[in-house]
Amino acid sequence: MSDALSYRPKPGEIPTEPGVYRFRDASRRVLYVGKAKNLRARLSNYFAPLSSLHDRTRRMVTTATSVEWTTVGTEVEALQLEWTWINEFDPPFNVQFKDDKSYPYLAVTLGDEAPRALVTRTTGIKGARYFGPYPKVWAVHETIDLMLKAFPIRTCNNANYKRAMQSGKPCFAGQIGRCFGPCSGKVGIEEHRAIVNEFVNFMGSQDRKLINSLTAQMKDAALAQDYETAARRRDQVKALNAVLEKSAVVLRDNVDIDLFGIEQDELAAAVQLFIVRGGRIRGVRGWVVDKELDLSMSELVDSIMQTAYTGDAVPPREIVLPELPDDADALEGWLGEIAHRKVRLVAAQRGEKAALLTTATQNAKQALMLYKTRRSSDFVARSKALEDLQEALGMDSAPLRMECYDVSHLGGTNIVASMVVFEDGLPRKDEYRRFGVPESTDDTDSLYRVLTRRLAYLVPDDATPEALPKSGVIPVPADATADLLVGDGEDLAEAAPGADGGAAGESDTPEVAAKRKKFRYQPNLLIVDGGQPQVAAAARALRESGVEGITLCGIAKRLEEIWLPDSDYPVILPRNSDALFLIQRIRDEAHRFAITHQRARRKRDINTILGEIPGLGPARIKVLLQHFGSVTRLREASVDSIAEIRGIGPALAEGIHRHLRA
């Protein structure tokens, strides 16, 4: 592939002013829209040598056949034009937002003669005041029910209201005491409007001043022996307190902010928006972003800001973000024009806002995990993913059984590997296995050893005992076989070879024999976590085993590339494809399984080493590790420093020092 793009403009042709640029393909479809403070500096990044570009950027510029730009006066104008063009052209390489649901709002129709409260998912009602969004529709109804006890305003629809006003008979809600609009005859238009204003003011500020005022009126009415009025005020105070209790107090009463928690990986990002008004979380909104190009957090925040405040959404005076975008000043100006006041973007570093941001980010992390899990578990998506993998990897059939391997260690010690199994695109946790590696030179050597041991099980059912390895799987040191294989939570011995040194399964119990038989199922696709070096090591193990009919590939985490044996170029799966989601999930599961076991072994080894010392029990081991942090630092400590620890005397300190130095 030539590094020279035929449509690359000459250096002097690109202006240095702010502007917006568009990449187009041969059919003139817009592939990508971007903005720049300096068009020449920004576009020069796309026309760098292709080998230096990120893989998905390289795919975009090689798919495009032309680039064009429009200069503007300021960064704010560039931001506005970029947002307009993204909405107009829907470019495939721009961030794709997947907000799969509309959120319910509490709306008060202030533009009506007799305003009413209603639940709606649209935000275009003329003259209406909106509160929310709420995470669930029942939360809106619950709020309305509580508020009506304090502010009995109209809730009936316009048709019922007109019919009631013409007939002089209250609507059904009015007859059962749930609506006190003008049609009930209990209040006039102006009096009802005053109650509506109180309703709106309280919902907008949730200030306790109104509650304090109603409490004072209740006491005054009680002193005047007007018990009916006192009871009404009591019920109003109780209802308003209930509304306040439904909203979690997270910040000071005068704080109005929008707070964005964002969690992303190479393919997607989840956003959680916490709407805080009057120090309380008034609404939560979440959505998922599909990323076509690799974006930094700063670039992702920039895209999210342009999408979050569209339609009738008005930004507050302050927006809290995990990281400020590069064009924060221009973005503040653009948001300020929408809000008709100054808007400030801040990145919370410490304090109560940072703590709330941590909570929002944790919610985003859970949302991203749920999104990926649901997408992987969907039958149609799984079928499409398996078909796409078959085509991309050149397989004869779909990979109905896949095994993925990952190696984990700590500084070259406690080396373990994991094997996870997916059948029909779903995990088979009962067939997961863990491997212990006694010694190794590096990750590729560890992977080679593990796969050699695993592939030794894939022998024909009619193979003679002499054809099987005598040491269990392959000729490895005798002390290695004890930690050969372990399933998800199984005992080591359950998956170890025959204890008598004969063929595996020769004297197994029926349960162990069944587990061993499942381990001899041959995968269609074998995946390793890594790039070309790891794939080469796995290919060597596969070649030496003599096992045929298994496709091998590796997934490199940095660019999510799929590497095949003896290939100079990776297979690139579309970033929003179900196939890439599936293979990424398998890789992540193998990594989780390996590192969990590695940490457990490390903890077990530490306790075993210290537990061998006479006079040192679990309580003293815990105190020592809390003080020194690790066995290594404890080994380097002097006898006197060990003796200073509570519960450790000079004699025991001498014994610890001598044992660890032995």
N, C-alpha and C positions, 0 to 999 in steps of 0.2 A: 504494500500500500504506500503510495507516494505521500510525503509529508506536505506537499503543496496542494492546497485547495484551489480549484479552478476559479472560483468566484471571489477569492480573497481580494478586497479592495487594495489599491495602492496606499502606502502610508500617508501620503499627503491628502488623500481624498476624504478621510474620516475627520470630522470636526472635533474640536476639544471642548465644545460646549455641553451642557447637560442635555439629555435627550432620552428617547426610547427607541429600541431597535427590535427588528423582527427577523427571524430566520424562516425562510420558506423552502418547500420542496419543489420538485419538478412540476407538480400540478398546481403550484401557487398556494397550497395550503400553508397556513401559518403554523410552524412547529414550536416556536418558542418566542416569548415576549419578555424583554428585560429593560431595565432603566439603568442609567449611569450618570454620575456627576460629571465625568469626562468620557465621552463616547470613544475617543481614540484609545485611551488607556484601557478601557473595559473590553473593547472588541479585540484588542491585540492579544488578550488572554485566550480567546477562542481560536486564534490563528497561530498559536505556538506549535512546535513540532507535535505531531499526533501521538507519538510515543509518550510524551510527557503529560498528556491530558488524562483526566479521569475517564474511565471506560465509557460511562454513559454520556459524558460531554462529547467524547470522540464519536460516539454513535450518532449524536444529534447533528454535529457539524458535517459528518460525512453523508448523512441522509439529506441535509439541506443542499440546495443548489444556488441559493442567493441570500443576501442579507441587505436589509435597508434600514434606514434610521430617520427619525424626525427630531430636530432640535427644538428645545423649548427655552423659556427664559430662566426658570428656577427649578430647583429640585422638587419643590412642591408640585409644580406643573407636570414634571416628569412622572411623579407618583400618581397623579390623577389620570394622566394619559395611559400609563401602564395598566392601571386597574380597569379602565374603560376597555382597552383592547383585549385584556385577558377574558373579560366577561363576553366580549363580542365574538372572539375567534375560538375560545376554548382550546388553547394550544396543548397538544398531547404531552409535551416535555415540561410544561409548567406544573406546579403543585396542583393536585386534584383533591378537592375537598369532598368528603363523604359524610355529610350530616344527614343520617338516614331517617330523621324524624323531625317534625315541627314541634316546638315546645308550647305548652299551654300558658296563657297569660290571664290575669284578672284585669278586665277592662271596665272603665266607667265612662259611659257615653256622655261627656259634658256638653256635647253639641246638641243634644236633644232638649226638648222643652222640659221634660221630667227625666233627668239622667237615670240610667239603670246600671246595675252591676251584672256582669256576665262573664262566662268562661269562653275564651276564644283562642284559636291557634293562628289567626291572621292578625296582622298589625297595621292594616290600612284603613281602619274605621275613622272617618273624618271627625276631628274634634275630640277623640277619645283619649283618656289617660290610662296608660298601661302600667301594670305592676308584675314583675317576674323577669324572666321566665321561671316557671316552676318545674321541678324534675318529673312530677307525676300530676295527672289531672285531678286525682282525688285530693291532692294537697291544696289545689285552688278552691275546690268545693268546700273543704274543711275550713279554709280561711274565710270564705264568704259566709258560711253558717255562723261562725263566731262573730264576725264583724256585724252581721245583721242584728245580733242581740244588742249590740251597742248603738248601731246606727241603722235603724230600719228604713232602708231606701228601696226603691222600686227594683224588682228583679224580673217582672213579666216582660214578654216580648212586645213589640210595637203593635201588633194586631190585637192582642188581648187588651192592651192599654187603651187603644182607640175605641174598642168595643165597649169597654167599661165606662169610659168617659161619656160616650154617647148614650148609654143606657142608664147611667147613674148607679149601676150595680157593680160593686167591687169585683175584681178578677178573682180567680180561684186562690192565688197566693195571698191576696188581701183577705179573703174570707177565712182562711185558716191561720191568719195572724203572722204570715211570713213576709208580707209586703205592706208597707205603709206609704205607698205613693199617693199622689193626689186623687187617684180614682177611688181610694178608700173613703174619702170624705173626711178623714181625720186631720189632714194637713193641706195647706194650700201650696201652689206652685213655688212661691218664694220661700216658704218655710221648709219645703222639701229640698230646695236648692241649698239652703243653709246646712241642712243635715248632710247632704252629699259633699259639700265643701269640707265639713269636719271629717267625713269618711276618707276623702282624698288626702287631706293634710296628715291624718294619722298614718295612713298607709305609706305616704311619702317619707315621713320622718320617723315614725314609730317613737315619738317623744313621750316620755312619761309625764310631761306637764299636764296633758289632758286627763290622764288617770288621776293625778293629784287633785286637779280641779273637780272632777266628778266625785272623788272621795270626800272633799270638803263639802260639796253640795249634799252628799248623802248624810253627813253628820249634822249639817244645818237642818235638813228636813227632819231628821230623827229628833233633834232638840225641839223643833216646832211641832212635833207629834204628827207630821205629815208622812205617815209610814208608807203610804203607797208610792210617793215620790222617792222616798229613801230606798225602797225595795228595787225600784227601777234603776236608780243610780248604782245600787249594789250589784245588780245583774250586769250593768254596763261595765263596771270596773272589773268584774270577774271575767267577762268575755275579752276585754282588751288585754288583761294580764295573760290570758290563755294564748292570744295571738302572739304576744311578745315571747312567750315561752316556746312557741313553735319555731322561732327564728333564733339560731345560735348566736350569742354575743361573742364576737371574736376580736373586735377593736373598739376604740373609744367611740362615744356616741356621735361625735361630729365627723367621723371618717366615712367618706363616700369614695370607693375605689372599685375598679375591675381588676381581678387578679387572674393571670393565666399560668396554669401549670402545664408543662409540655414534656412529654417523653417520646423519644424517637429511636429508631434503629435504621438500618440501611435502606429499608423499603417503605416504611410508613412512620407516621407520628400520630399520637393521640393528644388532644387538647382538652383541658378542663378549665372552664371559665367560672370563677366564683364572683358573683355580683354582690358586693357589700354596700349596703346603704344604712347610714346611721349606726355603723359599727356592727351590723348584723348581716348574716348571709341571707340575702333576699331571694336568691335564685342560683341555680347551677345549670350550666349548659356544657355539653360535651360533643365532640365530633372527631372524626378520624381523617387524616391526610395521607393520600398516596403520593409518594415522592418518586418522580421519574428521574430527575437529576440528583446528584449528591449535594445536599445543602448543609451548610453550617447552621448552628443554632441561631446565629444572628440573621442569616438569610431566611430561615424558616419563620422567625418571629416577624420579620418584615412582611412576608406573604400572609401570615395569619392576621396581622393588624389590618391589612387591606380588605380582608374578607369578613372579619368579625363585625365591622361597623358599616354594614350595608342596609339598605331599606330604611326602616324607622329607628334602628338602633342608634342611640346617641351616647357617645363616650362621656364618662365622668371627668372630673378635673384631674384625676390621677389614675394611671394605669400601671400596675406592677407586673414586671416581666422577669423571666429567668436570666435574660441577657439583653442588653440594648442593641438594636440594629445599628449598622454603620451610618445610616441616614436618619438617625433619631430626630435631629432638628427639623428636617423636612417632613418627617412623619408627624411630629407634633404640630407643625403648621397646618398640615392637611386635616388632621383630626380636629384642630381648633376651628377650622372653617365649617366642619360638620356640626360641631357643638355650639358654635357662635360664642365661644369663650376659650380661654387658654387651657390647653390640655398638657399635662406633664407625664413623660414616660420615666419610670424609675426601675432600677434593678435592685431588688431587696437583698441586702447582704447579711443583716443581723436584725434582731428584735422581733416584735410580734408579727410584722408583715412577712418576714422571712420564714417564721414558723408556719404561718398560714400557707405560704407558697410551697413549703415542704409537703403539707397535707394535700394541696391541689396536685402537686407532681406525683404523689403516691397514688392518687385517684387516676391520674392519666396513665401511670404505669399499669394499673390493673385494667383500665379500659383497653390499652393496646394489647395486653395479653389475651383478654377476652375476645377482641376483634380477630386476632390471628388464630385463636383456638377454634372459634366458630367458623371461620373461613376454611380452616383445614379439615374440620369435621363434617362440613356440608358434603352430601353424597355427590351432587352434581359437580361441585368444585373439585372434589377428590378425583372423580373420574376424568375430568378435563386435565387435571395436573398429571395424572399417570400417563395419559395419552400424549401430552406435550413432552414429558420426560422421555418417553419411548422414541418420539420423533427427533428430539434434540440430541439424544445420545446414540441414535442409530441402532436401537435395539430391535430384535425380531418380535418381541411381545412386550406388553406393558409390565413394568416392575412391580408385580403384586407383592413380592416379599423383598424388603430392603433392609440391609444392616449397615449401621454407621459406627465408626470407631474414632475415639479421641484419647489422647494421652495427657495425663496430668502429673505434675511432680512439684516439689519444692526445692529449688536449687540443686536439682539432680538427685535428690533423695526421695524416698517414699514414692517411687514411680508406680503408677497404676494406669490402667487403661479401661475403657468402657466399651461395651457393645450394646447398642439399642436396636430393637427390631420393630419395623412397621410393616403391617400386612394390610393391603387394600387402603393404604394411606392413613391407617390408624395405629397407634402404639400397641405393642404386645408386651406389656411390662412383665408378664410371667416368664418371658424368654430373654429378658435383659441378662447380661453377664458382665462381671468385672474380672480383670486380670491383674495379677501382681507381677511386676518385672523386677527380678533381684538386682540386676545391674545392666547398665546400658551406656552407650557413648553419647547419644542424643535422641531426639524425638523420632527421627526417621528409623534409627536402629530399634527403638522400643516398638514402633509400629510394625516393623518387619518381624520381630520376634513374636509379637502377639498374634499377628495374622497367620504366621506359620503354625502356631499352636492351634489356632481356631480351625484353619483349613485342613488340618490333619484328621479332623472328625468327618470330613466329607468324603467318605469312602463307600464303595458299593455295599449293599446289604449282605451280599454273599461272599464278602472278603473273608479270607481265613485269618485265624488269630495271629499266624506268623507274619501276616502282611501289616498288622497294626504295630505302632510304636510300643516297645516294651516298657518304657518309663511313663506310660499314661497317654502322652500325646506325641511328643517328639523327644529325641535324646537331649534333654536339658539337665542341669545339675539336680541331684536328688532333692535338695532343699528348696528347689523352685516349684516342684509339683504340688507341694502342700498348699500353695497360694495360687493355684492355677486358674480356677474359675469360680465365680460366685455370682449367684443371681441377685435379684432385687430383694435383699433382706434374708437370703438363704445362708445357711452355714457353709463354710468353706468345704467341709468334707462331703457335703451333698453333691457337689459338682466336681470333686476331685476324682482322679482315675482309680482303678482298682488298687487296694492297699497291698496286695501281694505282688505287685510288679507285673502282673499279667495284663491281658487285654482289658481295656476299659469296658466296664459293664459285665465282666466275667462273674463277679460275685455280688452284684448290686441287688438291693431290694427292688421290688416292683416300682415304687415311687421314684427312686433314683434312676432306674432304668428308663422310665417314661420321660423324665427330664432330659436324660442323655440322648434319647431318641429324637426329641424336639430339637436338641442342639445340632443334630446331624441334618436338619432340613437345609437344603441349599438355597441361598438367596439368588434372586434375579439380578439385583444391583447391590454392589458393595461400595459404600461411600466412606471416605476418610476426611477428617478435618484438616485441611491444609492445601497447599498448592502443588507445584511440580515436584519438589523433593519428596513430599509425603506420598504422592501418587506413584513415583518411581519406586519407592521402597515397598509399597503395597503390591505393585506389579511384579516385582522380583519374588515376593512371597507367593503370589498367585501362580507365577510361572513355574517355580520350583516344586509347588505342591502337585502339579499335574492335573488339577481340577479344571474342568472346562465348562463353558456355558454361563460364566458369571461376567457381567459388565462391571467395570471399575471406573470410578471417578472421584475427584476431590473437590471440595468447595473452599475457596480462599476467602476468608472473612472480610478483608479490607475492601475488596471490590465486589464481593459476592459472585466471583467467577467460577465456572465449572471447568475443571481441568481433566483431560483424558490422557491415558498413557501415550507416550511418544508423540505428543502434539505440541507444536510451538505456539499455538494460539488457543485461548480458552473458548469455551462455548458460552455465549452470552444469552441468558434468558431475560425476557422483558421484565422490567422491575415490578410491574403490577400484576405479573402472571401468577396463577395459582400454583404452577410448577415450582417457581422459585420460593413461594411461601412454604410449600411443603418440604422442599429440600432444606430450607433454612431452619424450619422447625425441627427436623430430624437432627441436624447438626447441633442446634442449641440443646436438645434433649440429651445427646451424647455428652456434650460438655458439662451439663448440669450433673449427670449421673457420675461422670469421672471425678469431678472436683469435690462432690459430696463425699464420695468414698475416700478420696485422698485426705480430706480434712479429718474424717473419722479415724483413719489409720494413724494420722499424725498425733491426734489426741490420745489414742490408745497406746501408741508407742511411748509418749511422754509419761503417761501414768505407769506403764510397765517398767520403764527404767527406774523411776523413783520408787515404785512399789517394791522393788527388789532390796531396798535398803532397810535393814532391821531397825525397828523403832519408828518408821515413817509411815503413818497411816493416811487415809484420804484427806482428813482435815488439815494435817500439816503439809501435805503435798499441795493443797489448794492455797494455803498461806504462802508457801514458797514461790509458787508460780505467779501469784498476784503481785508479789514483791519484785521478783527478778524478771518476770515476763516470759522467760523461756529457759529450757534446760541448758542451752548454750551459755547464756549469761550466768546461770547458776554454777556451771562448771568452771567459769573463769573467776568466780568470786573467791575471796579469801576465807579462811576458817573463821576469822574474827567477824567478818561482815555477815556470814551465815548465822553465827551464834547470836547476833543481835536481834534476829527475828523472834517474835513472840512464840514461845513454846518450843524453841530449839536451843538446847543447852550446848555447852562446849564439847561434850563427849559425842553427842549426836551430830554436831556440826563437823567434827573431825571425821566421823564415819561417812557422812555425805560427801565431803571433800575427797576422801580417799577412794570411795566407790566410783565417783564420776571421773576421777583422774586415772583410774586403773585401765 
